Amino acid sequence: MHNYLLTKAQKRVLNEIALYIEEKNYPPAIRGICERLNLASSSTVKGHLDSLKEKGYLTWKEGKPRTLRMLISIEKKQK
């Protein structure tokens, strides 16, 4: 069984992705998430994305840019 609870950092990343998609109608790149969250390391964001994918919140096509897709919102998943 997966642990679906998110860390504060994972929630921030997921919320930022949702806001970006709402504003621009397409998903952000990892570097864009870094910029919006004032993070210097893209590997930090990639780690959060991997965790969110494992927990069932996100998916994407490996090696393809801007294919990030939200599968379920924070509110729905944590109820």
mmCIF file of the N, C-alpha and C atoms, coordinates in Angstrom:
data_MODEL
# 
_entry.id   MODEL 
# 
loop_
_atom_site.group_PDB 
_atom_site.id 
_atom_site.type_symbol 
_atom_site.label_atom_id 
_atom_site.label_alt_id 
_atom_site.label_comp_id 
_atom_site.label_asym_id 
_atom_site.label_entity_id 
_atom_site.label_seq_id 
_atom_site.pdbx_PDB_ins_code 
_atom_site.Cartn_x 
_atom_site.Cartn_y 
_atom_site.Cartn_z 
_atom_site.occupancy 
_atom_site.B_iso_or_equiv 
_atom_site.pdbx_formal_charge 
_atom_site.auth_seq_id 
_atom_site.auth_comp_id 
_atom_site.auth_asym_id 
_atom_site.auth_atom_id 
_atom_site.pdbx_PDB_model_num 
ATOM 1   N N  . MET A 1 1  ? 0.840   -1.189 0.000   1.00 0.00 ? 1  MET A N  1 
ATOM 2   C CA . MET A 1 1  ? 0.000   0.000  0.000   1.00 0.00 ? 1  MET A CA 1 
ATOM 3   C C  . MET A 1 1  ? 0.879   1.245  0.000   1.00 0.00 ? 1  MET A C  1 
ATOM 4   N N  . HIS A 1 2  ? 0.532   2.202  -0.828  1.00 0.00 ? 2  HIS A N  1 
ATOM 5   C CA . HIS A 1 2  ? 1.291   3.444  -0.929  1.00 0.00 ? 2  HIS A CA 1 
ATOM 6   C C  . HIS A 1 2  ? 0.926   4.402  0.195   1.00 0.00 ? 2  HIS A C  1 
ATOM 7   N N  . ASN A 1 3  ? 1.890   5.217  0.574   1.00 0.00 ? 3  ASN A N  1 
ATOM 8   C CA . ASN A 1 3  ? 1.631   6.311  1.502   1.00 0.00 ? 3  ASN A CA 1 
ATOM 9   C C  . ASN A 1 3  ? 1.266   7.527  0.666   1.00 0.00 ? 3  ASN A C  1 
ATOM 10  N N  . TYR A 1 4  ? 0.002   7.904  0.678   1.00 0.00 ? 4  TYR A N  1 
ATOM 11  C CA . TYR A 1 4  ? -0.479  8.980  -0.180  1.00 0.00 ? 4  TYR A CA 1 
ATOM 12  C C  . TYR A 1 4  ? -0.310  10.358 0.437   1.00 0.00 ? 4  TYR A C  1 
ATOM 13  N N  . LEU A 1 5  ? 0.108   10.440 1.696   1.00 0.00 ? 5  LEU A N  1 
ATOM 14  C CA . LEU A 1 5  ? 0.295   11.740 2.317   1.00 0.00 ? 5  LEU A CA 1 
ATOM 15  C C  . LEU A 1 5  ? 1.496   12.435 1.701   1.00 0.00 ? 5  LEU A C  1 
ATOM 16  N N  . LEU A 1 6  ? 1.353   13.723 1.498   1.00 0.00 ? 6  LEU A N  1 
ATOM 17  C CA . LEU A 1 6  ? 2.405   14.502 0.867   1.00 0.00 ? 6  LEU A CA 1 
ATOM 18  C C  . LEU A 1 6  ? 3.168   15.331 1.881   1.00 0.00 ? 6  LEU A C  1 
ATOM 19  N N  . THR A 1 7  ? 4.436   15.558 1.590   1.00 0.00 ? 7  THR A N  1 
ATOM 20  C CA . THR A 1 7  ? 5.221   16.486 2.395   1.00 0.00 ? 7  THR A CA 1 
ATOM 21  C C  . THR A 1 7  ? 4.811   17.906 2.003   1.00 0.00 ? 7  THR A C  1 
ATOM 22  N N  . LYS A 1 8  ? 5.208   18.872 2.815   1.00 0.00 ? 8  LYS A N  1 
ATOM 23  C CA . LYS A 1 8  ? 4.911   20.274 2.482   1.00 0.00 ? 8  LYS A CA 1 
ATOM 24  C C  . LYS A 1 8  ? 5.524   20.649 1.142   1.00 0.00 ? 8  LYS A C  1 
ATOM 25  N N  . ALA A 1 9  ? 6.743   20.194 0.902   1.00 0.00 ? 9  ALA A N  1 
ATOM 26  C CA . ALA A 1 9  ? 7.420   20.510 -0.359  1.00 0.00 ? 9  ALA A CA 1 
ATOM 27  C C  . ALA A 1 9  ? 6.683   19.892 -1.551  1.00 0.00 ? 9  ALA A C  1 
ATOM 28  N N  . GLN A 1 10 ? 6.216   18.662 -1.407  1.00 0.00 ? 10 GLN A N  1 
ATOM 29  C CA . GLN A 1 10 ? 5.473   18.016 -2.489  1.00 0.00 ? 10 GLN A CA 1 
ATOM 30  C C  . GLN A 1 10 ? 4.164   18.750 -2.758  1.00 0.00 ? 10 GLN A C  1 
ATOM 31  N N  . LYS A 1 11 ? 3.499   19.201 -1.702  1.00 0.00 ? 11 LYS A N  1 
ATOM 32  C CA . LYS A 1 11 ? 2.270   19.983 -1.875  1.00 0.00 ? 11 LYS A CA 1 
ATOM 33  C C  . LYS A 1 11 ? 2.551   21.274 -2.624  1.00 0.00 ? 11 LYS A C  1 
ATOM 34  N N  . ARG A 1 12 ? 3.657   21.945 -2.277  1.00 0.00 ? 12 ARG A N  1 
ATOM 35  C CA . ARG A 1 12 ? 4.028   23.189 -2.966  1.00 0.00 ? 12 ARG A CA 1 
ATOM 36  C C  . ARG A 1 12 ? 4.261   22.933 -4.452  1.00 0.00 ? 12 ARG A C  1 
ATOM 37  N N  . VAL A 1 13 ? 4.976   21.871 -4.759  1.00 0.00 ? 13 VAL A N  1 
ATOM 38  C CA . VAL A 1 13 ? 5.257   21.540 -6.156  1.00 0.00 ? 13 VAL A CA 1 
ATOM 39  C C  . VAL A 1 13 ? 3.958   21.230 -6.894  1.00 0.00 ? 13 VAL A C  1 
ATOM 40  N N  . LEU A 1 14 ? 3.112   20.416 -6.314  1.00 0.00 ? 14 LEU A N  1 
ATOM 41  C CA . LEU A 1 14 ? 1.850   20.042 -6.953  1.00 0.00 ? 14 LEU A CA 1 
ATOM 42  C C  . LEU A 1 14 ? 0.951   21.259 -7.150  1.00 0.00 ? 14 LEU A C  1 
ATOM 43  N N  . ASN A 1 15 ? 0.860   22.113 -6.143  1.00 0.00 ? 15 ASN A N  1 
ATOM 44  C CA . ASN A 1 15 ? 0.058   23.333 -6.265  1.00 0.00 ? 15 ASN A CA 1 
ATOM 45  C C  . ASN A 1 15 ? 0.602   24.244 -7.356  1.00 0.00 ? 15 ASN A C  1 
ATOM 46  N N  . GLU A 1 16 ? 1.905   24.366 -7.436  1.00 0.00 ? 16 GLU A N  1 
ATOM 47  C CA . GLU A 1 16 ? 2.518   25.222 -8.449  1.00 0.00 ? 16 GLU A CA 1 
ATOM 48  C C  . GLU A 1 16 ? 2.261   24.684 -9.848  1.00 0.00 ? 16 GLU A C  1 
ATOM 49  N N  . ILE A 1 17 ? 2.309   23.383 -10.001 1.00 0.00 ? 17 ILE A N  1 
ATOM 50  C CA . ILE A 1 17 ? 1.998   22.770 -11.295 1.00 0.00 ? 17 ILE A CA 1 
ATOM 51  C C  . ILE A 1 17 ? 0.553   23.074 -11.679 1.00 0.00 ? 17 ILE A C  1 
ATOM 52  N N  . ALA A 1 18 ? -0.364  22.912 -10.739 1.00 0.00 ? 18 ALA A N  1 
ATOM 53  C CA . ALA A 1 18 ? -1.783  23.179 -11.004 1.00 0.00 ? 18 ALA A CA 1 
ATOM 54  C C  . ALA A 1 18 ? -1.996  24.636 -11.406 1.00 0.00 ? 18 ALA A C  1 
ATOM 55  N N  . LEU A 1 19 ? -1.360  25.562 -10.688 1.00 0.00 ? 19 LEU A N  1 
ATOM 56  C CA . LEU A 1 19 ? -1.484  26.987 -11.018 1.00 0.00 ? 19 LEU A CA 1 
ATOM 57  C C  . LEU A 1 19 ? -0.920  27.284 -12.404 1.00 0.00 ? 19 LEU A C  1 
ATOM 58  N N  . TYR A 1 20 ? 0.220   26.711 -12.705 1.00 0.00 ? 20 TYR A N  1 
ATOM 59  C CA . TYR A 1 20 ? 0.860   26.932 -14.003 1.00 0.00 ? 20 TYR A CA 1 
ATOM 60  C C  . TYR A 1 20 ? -0.053  26.451 -15.131 1.00 0.00 ? 20 TYR A C  1 
ATOM 61  N N  . ILE A 1 21 ? -0.579  25.249 -14.985 1.00 0.00 ? 21 ILE A N  1 
ATOM 62  C CA . ILE A 1 21 ? -1.466  24.698 -16.013 1.00 0.00 ? 21 ILE A CA 1 
ATOM 63  C C  . ILE A 1 21 ? -2.712  25.563 -16.157 1.00 0.00 ? 21 ILE A C  1 
ATOM 64  N N  . GLU A 1 22 ? -3.247  26.036 -15.046 1.00 0.00 ? 22 GLU A N  1 
ATOM 65  C CA . GLU A 1 22 ? -4.430  26.896 -15.082 1.00 0.00 ? 22 GLU A CA 1 
ATOM 66  C C  . GLU A 1 22 ? -4.134  28.207 -15.812 1.00 0.00 ? 22 GLU A C  1 
ATOM 67  N N  . GLU A 1 23 ? -2.964  28.780 -15.565 1.00 0.00 ? 23 GLU A N  1 
ATOM 68  C CA . GLU A 1 23 ? -2.584  30.053 -16.184 1.00 0.00 ? 23 GLU A CA 1 
ATOM 69  C C  . GLU A 1 23 ? -2.236  29.916 -17.664 1.00 0.00 ? 23 GLU A C  1 
ATOM 70  N N  . LYS A 1 24 ? -1.487  28.882 -18.014 1.00 0.00 ? 24 LYS A N  1 
ATOM 71  C CA . LYS A 1 24 ? -0.911  28.791 -19.362 1.00 0.00 ? 24 LYS A CA 1 
ATOM 72  C C  . LYS A 1 24 ? -1.565  27.740 -20.259 1.00 0.00 ? 24 LYS A C  1 
ATOM 73  N N  . ASN A 1 25 ? -2.367  26.868 -19.682 1.00 0.00 ? 25 ASN A N  1 
ATOM 74  C CA . ASN A 1 25 ? -3.024  25.784 -20.423 1.00 0.00 ? 25 ASN A CA 1 
ATOM 75  C C  . ASN A 1 25 ? -2.057  24.746 -20.982 1.00 0.00 ? 25 ASN A C  1 
ATOM 76  N N  . TYR A 1 26 ? -0.875  24.652 -20.405 1.00 0.00 ? 26 TYR A N  1 
ATOM 77  C CA . TYR A 1 26 ? 0.067   23.573 -20.710 1.00 0.00 ? 26 TYR A CA 1 
ATOM 78  C C  . TYR A 1 26 ? 0.963   23.387 -19.496 1.00 0.00 ? 26 TYR A C  1 
ATOM 79  N N  . PRO A 1 27 ? 1.560   22.225 -19.348 1.00 0.00 ? 27 PRO A N  1 
ATOM 80  C CA . PRO A 1 27 ? 2.344   21.939 -18.138 1.00 0.00 ? 27 PRO A CA 1 
ATOM 81  C C  . PRO A 1 27 ? 3.713   22.615 -18.147 1.00 0.00 ? 27 PRO A C  1 
ATOM 82  N N  . PRO A 1 28 ? 4.252   22.856 -16.966 1.00 0.00 ? 28 PRO A N  1 
ATOM 83  C CA . PRO A 1 28 ? 5.571   23.481 -16.870 1.00 0.00 ? 28 PRO A CA 1 
ATOM 84  C C  . PRO A 1 28 ? 6.692   22.478 -17.118 1.00 0.00 ? 28 PRO A C  1 
ATOM 85  N N  . ALA A 1 29 ? 7.837   23.010 -17.500 1.00 0.00 ? 29 ALA A N  1 
ATOM 86  C CA . ALA A 1 29 ? 9.062   22.216 -17.539 1.00 0.00 ? 29 ALA A CA 1 
ATOM 87  C C  . ALA A 1 29 ? 9.650   22.216 -16.127 1.00 0.00 ? 29 ALA A C  1 
ATOM 88  N N  . ILE A 1 30 ? 10.553  21.306 -15.857 1.00 0.00 ? 30 ILE A N  1 
ATOM 89  C CA . ILE A 1 30 ? 11.170  21.234 -14.526 1.00 0.00 ? 30 ILE A CA 1 
ATOM 90  C C  . ILE A 1 30 ? 11.824  22.561 -14.170 1.00 0.00 ? 30 ILE A C  1 
ATOM 91  N N  . ARG A 1 31 ? 12.539  23.154 -15.113 1.00 0.00 ? 31 ARG A N  1 
ATOM 92  C CA . ARG A 1 31 ? 13.207  24.435 -14.846 1.00 0.00 ? 31 ARG A CA 1 
ATOM 93  C C  . ARG A 1 31 ? 12.180  25.519 -14.496 1.00 0.00 ? 31 ARG A C  1 
ATOM 94  N N  . GLY A 1 32 ? 11.027  25.500 -15.126 1.00 0.00 ? 32 GLY A N  1 
ATOM 95  C CA . GLY A 1 32 ? 9.970   26.458 -14.813 1.00 0.00 ? 32 GLY A CA 1 
ATOM 96  C C  . GLY A 1 32 ? 9.451   26.294 -13.393 1.00 0.00 ? 32 GLY A C  1 
ATOM 97  N N  . ILE A 1 33 ? 9.332   25.063 -12.936 1.00 0.00 ? 33 ILE A N  1 
ATOM 98  C CA . ILE A 1 33 ? 8.916   24.807 -11.555 1.00 0.00 ? 33 ILE A CA 1 
ATOM 99  C C  . ILE A 1 33 ? 9.976   25.345 -10.603 1.00 0.00 ? 33 ILE A C  1 
ATOM 100 N N  . CYS A 1 34 ? 11.241  25.106 -10.925 1.00 0.00 ? 34 CYS A N  1 
ATOM 101 C CA . CYS A 1 34 ? 12.348  25.633 -10.100 1.00 0.00 ? 34 CYS A CA 1 
ATOM 102 C C  . CYS A 1 34 ? 12.242  27.146 -9.960  1.00 0.00 ? 34 CYS A C  1 
ATOM 103 N N  . GLU A 1 35 ? 12.045  27.829 -11.070 1.00 0.00 ? 35 GLU A N  1 
ATOM 104 C CA . GLU A 1 35 ? 11.970  29.288 -11.061 1.00 0.00 ? 35 GLU A CA 1 
ATOM 105 C C  . GLU A 1 35 ? 10.798  29.780 -10.225 1.00 0.00 ? 35 GLU A C  1 
ATOM 106 N N  . ARG A 1 36 ? 9.651   29.167 -10.385 1.00 0.00 ? 36 ARG A N  1 
ATOM 107 C CA . ARG A 1 36 ? 8.459   29.618 -9.656  1.00 0.00 ? 36 ARG A CA 1 
ATOM 108 C C  . ARG A 1 36 ? 8.568   29.371 -8.157  1.00 0.00 ? 36 ARG A C  1 
ATOM 109 N N  . LEU A 1 37 ? 9.334   28.358 -7.768  1.00 0.00 ? 37 LEU A N  1 
ATOM 110 C CA . LEU A 1 37 ? 9.489   28.038 -6.345  1.00 0.00 ? 37 LEU A CA 1 
ATOM 111 C C  . LEU A 1 37 ? 10.820  28.534 -5.776  1.00 0.00 ? 37 LEU A C  1 
ATOM 112 N N  . ASN A 1 38 ? 11.568  29.273 -6.587  1.00 0.00 ? 38 ASN A N  1 
ATOM 113 C CA . ASN A 1 38 ? 12.875  29.799 -6.168  1.00 0.00 ? 38 ASN A CA 1 
ATOM 114 C C  . ASN A 1 38 ? 13.820  28.693 -5.699  1.00 0.00 ? 38 ASN A C  1 
ATOM 115 N N  . LEU A 1 39 ? 13.859  27.615 -6.450  1.00 0.00 ? 39 LEU A N  1 
ATOM 116 C CA . LEU A 1 39 ? 14.763  26.506 -6.158  1.00 0.00 ? 39 LEU A CA 1 
ATOM 117 C C  . LEU A 1 39 ? 15.882  26.498 -7.192  1.00 0.00 ? 39 LEU A C  1 
ATOM 118 N N  . ALA A 1 40 ? 17.096  26.282 -6.741  1.00 0.00 ? 40 ALA A N  1 
ATOM 119 C CA . ALA A 1 40 ? 18.248  26.300 -7.643  1.00 0.00 ? 40 ALA A CA 1 
ATOM 120 C C  . ALA A 1 40 ? 18.461  24.964 -8.345  1.00 0.00 ? 40 ALA A C  1 
ATOM 121 N N  . SER A 1 41 ? 18.048  23.880 -7.717  1.00 0.00 ? 41 SER A N  1 
ATOM 122 C CA . SER A 1 41 ? 18.370  22.549 -8.225  1.00 0.00 ? 41 SER A CA 1 
ATOM 123 C C  . SER A 1 41 ? 17.181  21.886 -8.921  1.00 0.00 ? 41 SER A C  1 
ATOM 124 N N  . SER A 1 42 ? 17.372  21.568 -10.188 1.00 0.00 ? 42 SER A N  1 
ATOM 125 C CA . SER A 1 42 ? 16.319  20.849 -10.908 1.00 0.00 ? 42 SER A CA 1 
ATOM 126 C C  . SER A 1 42 ? 16.208  19.406 -10.414 1.00 0.00 ? 42 SER A C  1 
ATOM 127 N N  . SER A 1 43 ? 17.287  18.873 -9.844  1.00 0.00 ? 43 SER A N  1 
ATOM 128 C CA . SER A 1 43 ? 17.221  17.502 -9.328  1.00 0.00 ? 43 SER A CA 1 
ATOM 129 C C  . SER A 1 43 ? 16.322  17.418 -8.094  1.00 0.00 ? 43 SER A C  1 
ATOM 130 N N  . THR A 1 44 ? 16.237  18.501 -7.324  1.00 0.00 ? 44 THR A N  1 
ATOM 131 C CA . THR A 1 44 ? 15.315  18.541 -6.180  1.00 0.00 ? 44 THR A CA 1 
ATOM 132 C C  . THR A 1 44 ? 13.879  18.434 -6.673  1.00 0.00 ? 44 THR A C  1 
ATOM 133 N N  . VAL A 1 45 ? 13.549  19.218 -7.685  1.00 0.00 ? 45 VAL A N  1 
ATOM 134 C CA . VAL A 1 45 ? 12.197  19.182 -8.253  1.00 0.00 ? 45 VAL A CA 1 
ATOM 135 C C  . VAL A 1 45 ? 11.928  17.812 -8.868  1.00 0.00 ? 45 VAL A C  1 
ATOM 136 N N  . LYS A 1 46 ? 12.895  17.262 -9.572  1.00 0.00 ? 46 LYS A N  1 
ATOM 137 C CA . LYS A 1 46 ? 12.717  15.933 -10.182 1.00 0.00 ? 46 LYS A CA 1 
ATOM 138 C C  . LYS A 1 46 ? 12.436  14.880 -9.116  1.00 0.00 ? 46 LYS A C  1 
ATOM 139 N N  . GLY A 1 47 ? 13.100  14.984 -7.979  1.00 0.00 ? 47 GLY A N  1 
ATOM 140 C CA . GLY A 1 47 ? 12.842  14.059 -6.880  1.00 0.00 ? 47 GLY A CA 1 
ATOM 141 C C  . GLY A 1 47 ? 11.416  14.160 -6.371  1.00 0.00 ? 47 GLY A C  1 
ATOM 142 N N  . HIS A 1 48 ? 10.923  15.402 -6.245  1.00 0.00 ? 48 HIS A N  1 
ATOM 143 C CA . HIS A 1 48 ? 9.534   15.597 -5.817  1.00 0.00 ? 48 HIS A CA 1 
ATOM 144 C C  . HIS A 1 48 ? 8.566   15.052 -6.872  1.00 0.00 ? 48 HIS A C  1 
ATOM 145 N N  . LEU A 1 49 ? 8.864   15.297 -8.140  1.00 0.00 ? 49 LEU A N  1 
ATOM 146 C CA . LEU A 1 49 ? 8.004   14.786 -9.209  1.00 0.00 ? 49 LEU A CA 1 
ATOM 147 C C  . LEU A 1 49 ? 7.961   13.261 -9.207  1.00 0.00 ? 49 LEU A C  1 
ATOM 148 N N  . ASP A 1 50 ? 9.106   12.636 -9.011  1.00 0.00 ? 50 ASP A N  1 
ATOM 149 C CA . ASP A 1 50 ? 9.144   11.169 -8.946  1.00 0.00 ? 50 ASP A CA 1 
ATOM 150 C C  . ASP A 1 50 ? 8.284   10.643 -7.798  1.00 0.00 ? 50 ASP A C  1 
ATOM 151 N N  . SER A 1 51 ? 8.359   11.301 -6.645  1.00 0.00 ? 51 SER A N  1 
ATOM 152 C CA . SER A 1 51 ? 7.543   10.891 -5.491  1.00 0.00 ? 51 SER A CA 1 
ATOM 153 C C  . SER A 1 51 ? 6.064   11.084 -5.775  1.00 0.00 ? 51 SER A C  1 
ATOM 154 N N  . LEU A 1 52 ? 5.717   12.204 -6.404  1.00 0.00 ? 52 LEU A N  1 
ATOM 155 C CA . LEU A 1 52 ? 4.317   12.477 -6.730  1.00 0.00 ? 52 LEU A CA 1 
ATOM 156 C C  . LEU A 1 52 ? 3.785   11.475 -7.757  1.00 0.00 ? 52 LEU A C  1 
ATOM 157 N N  . LYS A 1 53 ? 4.631   11.068 -8.668  1.00 0.00 ? 53 LYS A N  1 
ATOM 158 C CA . LYS A 1 53 ? 4.225   10.048 -9.646  1.00 0.00 ? 53 LYS A CA 1 
ATOM 159 C C  . LYS A 1 53 ? 3.988   8.714  -8.947  1.00 0.00 ? 53 LYS A C  1 
ATOM 160 N N  . GLU A 1 54 ? 4.895   8.344  -8.069  1.00 0.00 ? 54 GLU A N  1 
ATOM 161 C CA . GLU A 1 54 ? 4.770   7.085  -7.329  1.00 0.00 ? 54 GLU A CA 1 
ATOM 162 C C  . GLU A 1 54 ? 3.502   7.060  -6.478  1.00 0.00 ? 54 GLU A C  1 
ATOM 163 N N  . LYS A 1 55 ? 3.121   8.213  -5.945  1.00 0.00 ? 55 LYS A N  1 
ATOM 164 C CA . LYS A 1 55 ? 1.934   8.304  -5.092  1.00 0.00 ? 55 LYS A CA 1 
ATOM 165 C C  . LYS A 1 55 ? 0.648   8.467  -5.893  1.00 0.00 ? 55 LYS A C  1 
ATOM 166 N N  . GLY A 1 56 ? 0.759   8.567  -7.218  1.00 0.00 ? 56 GLY A N  1 
ATOM 167 C CA . GLY A 1 56 ? -0.430  8.594  -8.064  1.00 0.00 ? 56 GLY A CA 1 
ATOM 168 C C  . GLY A 1 56 ? -1.005  9.963  -8.352  1.00 0.00 ? 56 GLY A C  1 
ATOM 169 N N  . TYR A 1 57 ? -0.248  11.021 -8.118  1.00 0.00 ? 57 TYR A N  1 
ATOM 170 C CA . TYR A 1 57 ? -0.738  12.374 -8.370  1.00 0.00 ? 57 TYR A CA 1 
ATOM 171 C C  . TYR A 1 57 ? -0.420  12.868 -9.775  1.00 0.00 ? 57 TYR A C  1 
ATOM 172 N N  . LEU A 1 58 ? 0.687   12.405 -10.343 1.00 0.00 ? 58 LEU A N  1 
ATOM 173 C CA . LEU A 1 58 ? 1.169   12.887 -11.638 1.00 0.00 ? 58 LEU A CA 1 
ATOM 174 C C  . LEU A 1 58 ? 1.584   11.727 -12.525 1.00 0.00 ? 58 LEU A C  1 
ATOM 175 N N  . THR A 1 59 ? 1.671   12.025 -13.809 1.00 0.00 ? 59 THR A N  1 
ATOM 176 C CA . THR A 1 59 ? 2.296   11.117 -14.757 1.00 0.00 ? 59 THR A CA 1 
ATOM 177 C C  . THR A 1 59 ? 2.934   11.952 -15.857 1.00 0.00 ? 59 THR A C  1 
ATOM 178 N N  . TRP A 1 60 ? 3.807   11.347 -16.641 1.00 0.00 ? 60 TRP A N  1 
ATOM 179 C CA . TRP A 1 60 ? 4.414   11.998 -17.798 1.00 0.00 ? 60 TRP A CA 1 
ATOM 180 C C  . TRP A 1 60 ? 5.042   10.929 -18.678 1.00 0.00 ? 60 TRP A C  1 
ATOM 181 N N  . LYS A 1 61 ? 5.357   11.328 -19.901 1.00 0.00 ? 61 LYS A N  1 
ATOM 182 C CA . LYS A 1 61 ? 6.041   10.434 -20.836 1.00 0.00 ? 61 LYS A CA 1 
ATOM 183 C C  . LYS A 1 61 ? 7.530   10.698 -20.710 1.00 0.00 ? 61 LYS A C  1 
ATOM 184 N N  . GLU A 1 62 ? 8.281   9.672  -20.340 1.00 0.00 ? 62 GLU A N  1 
ATOM 185 C CA . GLU A 1 62 ? 9.730   9.795  -20.169 1.00 0.00 ? 62 GLU A CA 1 
ATOM 186 C C  . GLU A 1 62 ? 10.387  10.298 -21.450 1.00 0.00 ? 62 GLU A C  1 
ATOM 187 N N  . GLY A 1 63 ? 11.274  11.263 -21.295 1.00 0.00 ? 63 GLY A N  1 
ATOM 188 C CA . GLY A 1 63 ? 12.033  11.779 -22.421 1.00 0.00 ? 63 GLY A CA 1 
ATOM 189 C C  . GLY A 1 63 ? 11.292  12.761 -23.307 1.00 0.00 ? 63 GLY A C  1 
ATOM 190 N N  . LYS A 1 64 ? 10.044  13.041 -22.991 1.00 0.00 ? 64 LYS A N  1 
ATOM 191 C CA . LYS A 1 64 ? 9.241   13.977 -23.778 1.00 0.00 ? 64 LYS A CA 1 
ATOM 192 C C  . LYS A 1 64 ? 8.994   15.238 -22.952 1.00 0.00 ? 64 LYS A C  1 
ATOM 193 N N  . PRO A 1 65 ? 9.291   16.410 -23.508 1.00 0.00 ? 65 PRO A N  1 
ATOM 194 C CA . PRO A 1 65 ? 9.081   17.650 -22.753 1.00 0.00 ? 65 PRO A CA 1 
ATOM 195 C C  . PRO A 1 65 ? 7.603   18.001 -22.610 1.00 0.00 ? 65 PRO A C  1 
ATOM 196 N N  . ARG A 1 66 ? 7.294   18.607 -21.492 1.00 0.00 ? 66 ARG A N  1 
ATOM 197 C CA . ARG A 1 66 ? 5.959   19.152 -21.203 1.00 0.00 ? 66 ARG A CA 1 
ATOM 198 C C  . ARG A 1 66 ? 4.823   18.147 -21.366 1.00 0.00 ? 66 ARG A C  1 
ATOM 199 N N  . THR A 1 67 ? 5.055   16.931 -20.916 1.00 0.00 ? 67 THR A N  1 
ATOM 200 C CA . THR A 1 67 ? 3.990   15.919 -20.944 1.00 0.00 ? 67 THR A CA 1 
ATOM 201 C C  . THR A 1 67 ? 3.447   15.647 -19.546 1.00 0.00 ? 67 THR A C  1 
ATOM 202 N N  . LEU A 1 68 ? 3.864   16.450 -18.591 1.00 0.00 ? 68 LEU A N  1 
ATOM 203 C CA . LEU A 1 68 ? 3.418   16.314 -17.206 1.00 0.00 ? 68 LEU A CA 1 
ATOM 204 C C  . LEU A 1 68 ? 1.902   16.452 -17.145 1.00 0.00 ? 68 LEU A C  1 
ATOM 205 N N  . ARG A 1 69 ? 1.255   15.530 -16.452 1.00 0.00 ? 69 ARG A N  1 
ATOM 206 C CA . ARG A 1 69 ? -0.203  15.545 -16.358 1.00 0.00 ? 69 ARG A CA 1 
ATOM 207 C C  . ARG A 1 69 ? -0.617  15.225 -14.935 1.00 0.00 ? 69 ARG A C  1 
ATOM 208 N N  . MET A 1 70 ? -1.511  16.039 -14.396 1.00 0.00 ? 70 MET A N  1 
ATOM 209 C CA . MET A 1 70 ? -2.047  15.775 -13.059 1.00 0.00 ? 70 MET A CA 1 
ATOM 210 C C  . MET A 1 70 ? -3.130  14.712 -13.187 1.00 0.00 ? 70 MET A C  1 
ATOM 211 N N  . LEU A 1 71 ? -3.053  13.708 -12.329 1.00 0.00 ? 71 LEU A N  1 
ATOM 212 C CA . LEU A 1 71 ? -4.044  12.635 -12.351 1.00 0.00 ? 71 LEU A CA 1 
ATOM 213 C C  . LEU A 1 71 ? -5.175  12.895 -11.377 1.00 0.00 ? 71 LEU A C  1 
ATOM 214 N N  . ILE A 1 72 ? -4.855  13.577 -10.287 1.00 0.00 ? 72 ILE A N  1 
ATOM 215 C CA . ILE A 1 72 ? -5.857  13.837 -9.259  1.00 0.00 ? 72 ILE A CA 1 
ATOM 216 C C  . ILE A 1 72 ? -5.391  14.997 -8.399  1.00 0.00 ? 72 ILE A C  1 
ATOM 217 N N  . SER A 1 73 ? -6.330  15.775 -7.896  1.00 0.00 ? 73 SER A N  1 
ATOM 218 C CA . SER A 1 73 ? -5.970  16.932 -7.074  1.00 0.00 ? 73 SER A CA 1 
ATOM 219 C C  . SER A 1 73 ? -5.606  16.500 -5.655  1.00 0.00 ? 73 SER A C  1 
ATOM 220 N N  . ILE A 1 74 ? -4.942  17.369 -4.947  1.00 0.00 ? 74 ILE A N  1 
ATOM 221 C CA . ILE A 1 74 ? -4.562  17.102 -3.556  1.00 0.00 ? 74 ILE A CA 1 
ATOM 222 C C  . ILE A 1 74 ? -5.797  16.827 -2.711  1.00 0.00 ? 74 ILE A C  1 
ATOM 223 N N  . GLU A 1 75 ? -6.815  17.658 -2.869  1.00 0.00 ? 75 GLU A N  1 
ATOM 224 C CA . GLU A 1 75 ? -8.015  17.540 -2.038  1.00 0.00 ? 75 GLU A CA 1 
ATOM 225 C C  . GLU A 1 75 ? -8.685  16.181 -2.216  1.00 0.00 ? 75 GLU A C  1 
ATOM 226 N N  . LYS A 1 76 ? -8.813  15.723 -3.451  1.00 0.00 ? 76 LYS A N  1 
ATOM 227 C CA . LYS A 1 76 ? -9.472  14.442 -3.710  1.00 0.00 ? 76 LYS A CA 1 
ATOM 228 C C  . LYS A 1 76 ? -8.652  13.272 -3.187  1.00 0.00 ? 76 LYS A C  1 
ATOM 229 N N  . LYS A 1 77 ? -7.340  13.327 -3.361  1.00 0.00 ? 77 LYS A N  1 
ATOM 230 C CA . LYS A 1 77 ? -6.487  12.202 -2.994  1.00 0.00 ? 77 LYS A CA 1 
ATOM 231 C C  . LYS A 1 77 ? -6.396  12.023 -1.486  1.00 0.00 ? 77 LYS A C  1 
ATOM 232 N N  . GLN A 1 78 ? -6.384  13.123 -0.723  1.00 0.00 ? 78 GLN A N  1 
ATOM 233 C CA . GLN A 1 78 ? -6.160  13.020 0.713   1.00 0.00 ? 78 GLN A CA 1 
ATOM 234 C C  . GLN A 1 78 ? -7.445  12.885 1.522   1.00 0.00 ? 78 GLN A C  1 
ATOM 235 N N  . LYS A 1 79 ? -8.586  12.717 0.876   1.00 0.00 ? 79 LYS A N  1 
ATOM 236 C CA . LYS A 1 79 ? -9.841  12.504 1.613   1.00 0.00 ? 79 LYS A CA 1 
ATOM 237 C C  . LYS A 1 79 ? -10.025 11.047 1.933   1.00 0.00 ? 79 LYS A C  1 
# 
